Amino acid sequence: MIASNNHTTHNMNRIPFHPDELNSSVFYPSPISGLPGPRKYNTPIPPRENLRALLNHETPLWIPAGSDRRMMTPRIDPDNVARCFVSDVQALQPEEKIGGKDKHGIEWVFVPVAGGSMVKPGSPLLEDANDWEKLVLFPDLDAWDWEGSIAANRPDLEADTRALTVTVLTGFFERLISLMDFDKAAVAMIDEEQKDAVKALFDRLADLYADIAVRYKKAYDPLVFCLHDDWGSQRSPFFSLATVREMIVPAFSRVAQAVHDAGMFFDIHSCGKNEMLVPAYIEIGADSWGGQSINDKAMLNEKYGDKLVMSLDPDVSFTSEISDEEAIAAAKRFVREYGPRMEKKPFTYSAMGASQAFLDTLYEESRKLFS
């Protein structure tokens, strides 16, 4: 069992860096269409074990990159098909990218320009949260084709040394939005006549997500289970910390506990400028939160990094104009500035679109520092 936020910090066996670790012509598939994938290094231990160490608050052998994870949103969950966001060996074909009904029977419509789906507008299922028990459908998880999904995915997953992270795309507030539309969902979170119904709905959803998490562990053996629930806009959170603590934290905590009991780490994916809500992530029992760069993550790591693993951002934006020399210098600055924090306040890094020069340098410099 993983005891979240009750970490015993100790070090892995230190393995000196060898230049041959960078001598690889193998690349992972690219997470961004049209761009080359990142290099698959000749790492001294599997990337999965390096991330495991970090999430256990041990000093890793290198700063984990996004390419050290394998992200999975299985076809078996109707949400992933409806939202056109399937990531497993049974990829969606172009003719399948139309949307459809999610696991609660809500209709989604694919929006090509956005590359994803939205709830079909015009007729939200709920006008009042008090009606959820009469109107909201819940899936029979036993009816999902688990054997077929395992047979299709297991061989490929077992051959992959990256850290598997399986994600449920629609958490608690996002699910409420899908049922009611945003404005009504936001009101229901603070309306005294609807709050008890919202709590009861979230409690029922917690049962579902905990069940899915345990089944995912048995089916795919992920290291990390991620629950996606955006709580803020570009400028501020959608609601106060007090509201989150009252309305969302109890249900989220139940899922996190089930994830830990199943032997996985719990990651919360929550977009928005949510600096003031970070205590709630910790109270939930989350092991990690990526966070967007609009947050002051250096400050948050300094303040909360002993309790929550966050991704930190380099001091450059990766555009086609950045030279290899600039990228190399930025990687060295990043390791020099943040590397010494790793032992007590572990972190990952976020560098979407980073050049191979940046990635290679950050790997090498952090390997040398942590050897």
C-alpha positions as CSV (number, residue, x, y, z in Angstrom):
1,M,0.0,0.0,0.0
2,I,1.1,3.5,-0.7
3,A,0.7,5.9,2.2
4,S,0.1,9.2,0.5
5,N,1.7,12.3,2.1
6,N,3.3,10.1,4.8
7,H,6.6,9.6,3.0
8,T,9.8,8.1,4.3
9,T,12.5,9.9,2.3
10,H,15.6,7.9,1.4
11,N,17.9,7.6,-1.5
12,M,18.1,5.0,-4.3
13,N,21.4,3.4,-5.1
14,R,23.4,6.1,-6.9
15,I,24.5,5.1,-10.4
16,P,27.1,7.4,-12.1
17,F,26.1,8.9,-15.4
18,H,27.7,7.4,-18.6
19,P,27.6,9.2,-21.9
20,D,26.3,6.1,-23.7
21,E,23.0,6.8,-22.0
22,L,22.4,9.5,-24.6
23,N,23.7,7.3,-27.5
24,S,20.2,6.3,-28.7
25,S,18.5,6.5,-32.0
26,V,15.2,5.3,-30.7
27,F,12.4,7.8,-30.2
28,Y,9.1,7.6,-28.4
29,P,5.9,8.4,-30.3
30,S,5.2,12.1,-30.3
31,P,2.4,13.5,-28.0
32,I,2.1,16.4,-30.5
33,S,0.9,15.7,-34.0
34,G,3.5,16.7,-36.6
35,L,6.5,16.9,-34.2
36,P,9.2,14.3,-33.6
37,G,8.9,12.3,-30.4
38,P,11.5,12.5,-27.6
39,R,14.5,10.3,-27.4
40,K,14.4,7.0,-25.5
41,Y,17.5,7.1,-23.4
42,N,19.6,4.1,-22.3
43,T,18.6,4.7,-18.7
44,P,20.2,2.8,-15.9
45,I,16.8,1.9,-14.5
46,P,13.4,1.9,-16.2
47,P,11.7,5.3,-16.3
48,R,8.8,3.7,-14.4
49,E,11.0,3.0,-11.4
50,N,12.6,6.4,-11.5
51,L,9.2,8.1,-11.3
52,R,8.1,5.6,-8.6
53,A,11.1,6.7,-6.5
54,L,10.3,10.4,-7.0
55,L,6.6,9.9,-6.0
56,N,7.8,8.0,-2.9
57,H,9.8,11.2,-2.1
58,E,13.2,9.5,-2.8
59,T,15.8,11.3,-4.9
60,P,15.5,9.9,-8.4
61,L,18.4,9.3,-10.8
62,W,17.1,12.1,-13.2
63,I,14.3,14.6,-13.3
64,P,11.4,12.7,-14.8
65,A,10.2,14.0,-18.2
66,G,6.8,13.8,-19.7
67,S,8.2,11.2,-22.0
68,D,8.9,9.0,-19.0
69,R,5.1,8.4,-18.7
70,R,2.8,6.5,-20.9
71,M,-0.6,8.1,-20.9
72,M,-3.7,5.9,-21.3
73,T,-7.4,6.7,-21.7
74,P,-8.8,3.3,-22.7
75,R,-11.4,2.7,-25.3
76,I,-13.3,0.6,-22.9
77,D,-14.6,3.7,-21.2
78,P,-17.4,5.2,-23.3
79,D,-16.4,8.7,-22.2
80,N,-13.1,8.4,-24.0
81,V,-14.8,7.5,-27.3
82,A,-17.5,10.2,-26.9
83,R,-14.9,12.8,-26.2
84,C,-12.6,11.4,-29.0
85,F,-9.8,11.0,-26.6
86,V,-8.9,7.3,-26.8
87,S,-5.3,6.5,-26.1
88,D,-4.6,2.8,-26.2
89,V,-3.6,0.3,-28.9
90,Q,-7.1,0.4,-30.3
91,A,-6.9,4.0,-31.5
92,L,-9.9,5.8,-32.8
93,Q,-10.2,5.8,-36.6
94,P,-11.0,9.1,-38.3
95,E,-14.6,7.9,-39.1
96,E,-15.1,7.3,-35.4
97,K,-14.4,10.8,-34.4
98,I,-18.0,12.0,-34.2
99,G,-18.7,12.0,-30.4
100,G,-21.5,9.9,-29.0
101,K,-22.9,9.0,-25.6
102,D,-20.7,8.8,-22.5
103,K,-21.0,6.4,-19.7
104,H,-23.9,8.4,-18.2
105,G,-25.8,8.6,-21.5
106,I,-24.9,12.3,-22.1
107,E,-24.4,13.1,-25.9
108,W,-21.1,14.7,-26.9
109,V,-20.3,16.2,-30.3
110,F,-16.9,16.3,-31.9
111,V,-15.6,19.7,-32.7
112,P,-12.8,19.3,-35.4
113,V,-11.2,22.8,-34.8
114,A,-10.8,22.0,-31.1
115,G,-9.7,18.4,-31.7
116,G,-12.1,17.1,-29.1
117,S,-15.8,17.0,-28.1
118,M,-18.3,19.1,-26.2
119,V,-21.6,18.2,-24.7
120,K,-24.3,18.6,-27.3
121,P,-25.7,22.1,-26.5
122,G,-29.2,23.2,-25.9
123,S,-30.7,20.6,-23.6
124,P,-28.8,19.9,-20.3
125,L,-30.0,16.8,-18.5
126,L,-30.5,18.5,-15.2
127,E,-32.1,21.9,-14.4
128,D,-32.0,21.2,-10.7
129,A,-29.4,19.0,-9.0
130,N,-32.1,17.5,-6.8
131,D,-33.3,15.5,-9.8
132,W,-30.1,13.6,-10.4
133,E,-31.2,10.3,-8.8
134,K,-34.2,10.1,-11.2
135,L,-32.3,11.1,-14.4
136,V,-28.6,10.3,-14.2
137,L,-27.7,6.9,-15.6
138,F,-24.7,4.9,-14.2
139,P,-22.8,2.2,-16.1
140,D,-22.6,-1.5,-15.4
141,L,-18.9,-1.9,-15.3
142,D,-19.2,-5.7,-15.5
143,A,-20.6,-5.2,-19.0
144,W,-17.5,-3.5,-20.3
145,D,-15.3,-5.7,-22.4
146,W,-12.4,-6.0,-19.9
147,E,-11.1,-9.3,-21.4
148,G,-10.9,-7.8,-24.8
149,S,-9.2,-4.7,-23.6
150,I,-6.7,-6.6,-21.6
151,A,-5.9,-8.9,-24.5
152,A,-5.4,-6.0,-26.9
153,N,-3.3,-3.8,-24.6
154,R,-1.4,-6.0,-22.1
155,P,1.4,-7.2,-24.5
156,D,2.2,-3.7,-25.6
157,L,2.0,-2.3,-22.0
158,E,4.2,-5.1,-20.5
159,A,6.9,-4.3,-23.1
160,D,7.0,-0.6,-22.2
161,T,9.3,0.5,-19.4
162,R,7.6,3.9,-19.0
163,A,5.3,4.8,-16.1
164,L,1.8,4.0,-17.1
165,T,-0.7,6.7,-16.1
166,V,-4.4,5.8,-16.7
167,T,-6.8,8.8,-16.6
168,V,-10.5,9.3,-16.0
169,L,-11.2,12.4,-18.0
170,T,-14.3,13.8,-16.2
171,G,-14.1,14.3,-12.4
172,F,-16.7,15.7,-10.0
173,F,-17.2,19.4,-11.0
174,E,-16.6,18.6,-14.7
175,R,-19.2,15.8,-14.5
176,L,-21.7,18.3,-12.9
177,I,-21.0,20.7,-15.8
178,S,-21.7,17.9,-18.3
179,L,-25.1,17.3,-16.6
180,M,-26.2,20.9,-16.0
181,D,-24.0,23.2,-18.1
182,F,-21.4,25.5,-16.5
183,D,-23.6,28.3,-15.1
184,K,-26.1,26.0,-13.4
185,A,-23.4,23.7,-12.1
186,A,-21.5,26.7,-10.5
187,V,-24.8,27.9,-8.8
188,A,-25.6,24.3,-7.6
189,M,-22.2,24.2,-5.7
190,I,-23.3,27.1,-3.5
191,D,-27.1,27.0,-3.5
192,E,-28.4,25.8,-0.1
193,E,-31.3,24.1,-1.8
194,Q,-29.1,22.0,-4.1
195,K,-25.9,21.5,-2.2
196,D,-27.0,18.3,-0.4
197,A,-28.0,16.8,-3.7
198,V,-24.7,17.7,-5.3
199,K,-22.8,16.0,-2.4
200,A,-24.9,12.9,-2.8
201,L,-24.2,12.8,-6.5
202,F,-20.5,13.3,-5.9
203,D,-20.6,10.5,-3.3
204,R,-22.1,8.2,-5.9
205,L,-19.5,9.2,-8.4
206,A,-16.8,8.5,-5.9
207,D,-18.1,4.9,-5.7
208,L,-17.9,4.7,-9.5
209,Y,-14.4,6.2,-9.9
210,A,-13.0,4.0,-7.0
211,D,-14.4,0.9,-8.7
212,I,-12.9,2.0,-12.1
213,A,-9.6,2.6,-10.5
214,V,-9.4,-0.8,-8.9
215,R,-10.4,-2.5,-12.2
216,Y,-7.8,-0.5,-14.1
217,K,-5.1,-1.7,-11.7
218,K,-6.1,-5.3,-12.3
219,A,-6.4,-4.8,-16.1
220,Y,-3.4,-2.7,-17.0
221,D,-1.2,-2.4,-13.8
222,P,-0.7,1.4,-14.0
223,L,1.7,3.1,-11.6
224,V,-0.5,6.2,-11.5
225,F,-4.2,6.8,-11.6
226,C,-5.2,10.3,-12.7
227,L,-8.6,12.0,-12.2
228,H,-9.2,15.1,-14.3
229,D,-11.2,17.9,-12.8
230,D,-10.6,21.5,-13.8
231,W,-11.3,24.0,-11.0
232,G,-10.2,27.4,-12.4
233,S,-10.0,29.8,-15.3
234,Q,-6.9,31.7,-16.6
235,R,-7.3,34.3,-13.9
236,S,-8.7,32.6,-10.8
237,P,-10.5,29.5,-9.4
238,F,-14.1,28.9,-10.1
239,F,-14.9,28.8,-6.3
240,S,-13.4,29.3,-2.9
241,L,-11.2,27.0,-1.0
242,A,-14.0,26.7,1.6
243,T,-16.4,25.6,-1.1
244,V,-14.0,23.0,-2.5
245,R,-13.4,21.6,1.0
246,E,-17.1,21.3,1.7
247,M,-18.3,20.1,-1.7
248,I,-15.5,18.2,-3.4
249,V,-12.7,17.1,-1.1
250,P,-14.7,14.4,0.8
251,A,-15.6,12.5,-2.4
252,F,-12.2,13.0,-4.0
253,S,-10.5,11.7,-0.8
254,R,-12.5,8.5,-1.1
255,V,-11.2,7.9,-4.6
256,A,-7.6,8.8,-3.6
257,Q,-7.8,6.3,-0.7
258,A,-9.1,3.5,-3.0
259,V,-6.2,4.3,-5.5
260,H,-3.6,4.1,-2.7
261,D,-5.2,0.9,-1.3
262,A,-4.9,-0.6,-4.8
263,G,-1.1,0.1,-4.9
264,M,-1.1,3.2,-7.2
265,F,-0.2,6.8,-6.9
266,F,-3.0,9.4,-7.2
267,D,-2.5,12.3,-9.6
268,I,-5.0,15.2,-10.0
269,H,-5.1,17.0,-13.3
270,S,-6.7,20.3,-12.6
271,C,-6.3,23.3,-14.9
272,G,-6.7,26.9,-14.0
273,K,-4.9,29.5,-11.9
274,N,-5.6,27.5,-8.7
275,E,-2.8,28.5,-6.4
276,M,-5.2,29.2,-3.5
277,L,-6.7,25.7,-3.9
278,V,-3.5,23.7,-3.6
279,P,-4.2,22.9,0.1
280,A,-7.3,21.0,-1.1
281,Y,-5.2,18.9,-3.5
282,I,-3.1,17.9,-0.5
283,E,-6.1,17.3,1.8
284,I,-7.5,15.0,-0.9
285,G,-4.4,12.8,-0.7
286,A,-3.1,13.6,-4.1
287,D,0.5,12.6,-4.7
288,S,1.0,14.9,-7.6
289,W,-0.4,17.8,-9.6
290,G,1.0,19.2,-12.8
291,G,-0.6,22.6,-12.9
292,Q,-0.4,25.1,-15.7
293,S,2.4,27.7,-16.0
294,I,0.0,30.5,-15.1
295,N,0.5,29.4,-11.5
296,D,3.6,30.4,-9.6
297,K,4.8,26.8,-9.3
298,A,8.2,27.7,-8.0
299,M,6.6,29.4,-5.0
300,L,4.1,26.5,-4.6
301,N,6.9,24.0,-4.6
302,E,8.8,26.0,-2.0
303,K,5.6,26.2,0.2
304,Y,4.1,22.7,-0.4
305,G,6.7,20.6,-2.1
306,D,7.2,18.3,0.8
307,K,3.6,17.3,0.6
308,L,2.8,17.4,-3.2
309,V,4.9,16.7,-6.2
310,M,4.4,19.4,-8.8
311,S,5.9,20.2,-12.2
312,L,8.2,23.2,-12.5
313,D,8.6,25.3,-15.6
314,P,11.9,26.3,-17.4
315,D,12.4,30.1,-17.8
316,V,12.0,30.0,-21.6
317,S,9.1,29.4,-24.0
318,F,9.7,26.8,-26.7
319,T,9.1,28.3,-30.1
320,S,10.7,27.6,-33.5
321,E,12.9,30.6,-32.9
322,I,14.8,29.3,-29.9
323,S,18.3,28.1,-30.8
324,D,19.9,24.9,-29.5
325,E,22.4,27.1,-27.6
326,E,19.6,28.9,-25.8
327,A,17.8,25.6,-25.1
328,I,20.9,24.1,-23.6
329,A,21.6,27.1,-21.4
330,A,18.0,27.0,-20.2
331,A,18.2,23.4,-19.3
332,K,21.4,24.0,-17.3
333,R,19.8,26.9,-15.5
334,F,16.8,24.8,-14.6
335,V,18.8,22.0,-13.1
336,R,21.1,24.5,-11.3
337,E,18.2,26.4,-9.8
338,Y,15.8,23.7,-8.9
339,G,17.9,20.5,-8.7
340,P,19.0,21.1,-5.1
341,R,15.4,21.1,-4.0
342,M,14.8,17.5,-5.1
343,E,15.8,15.7,-1.9
344,K,13.2,17.5,0.3
345,K,10.7,18.9,-2.3
346,P,10.6,16.5,-5.3
347,F,9.3,17.8,-8.6
348,T,9.0,17.0,-12.3
349,Y,9.2,19.5,-15.1
350,S,6.9,20.8,-17.8
351,A,8.4,21.6,-21.2
352,M,5.7,21.1,-23.8
353,G,7.3,21.4,-27.3
354,A,10.9,21.5,-25.9
355,S,13.7,20.8,-28.3
356,Q,15.7,17.6,-28.2
357,A,18.7,19.8,-27.2
358,F,16.9,20.9,-24.1
359,L,15.7,17.4,-23.2
360,D,19.1,15.8,-23.7
361,T,20.8,18.5,-21.6
362,L,18.3,18.4,-18.8
363,Y,18.6,14.6,-18.6
364,E,22.4,14.7,-18.6
365,E,22.7,17.5,-16.1
366,S,20.2,16.0,-13.7
367,R,21.8,12.6,-14.0
368,K,25.2,14.0,-13.1
369,L,23.7,16.0,-10.2
370,F,21.8,13.0,-8.7
371,S,24.6,10.4,-9.3
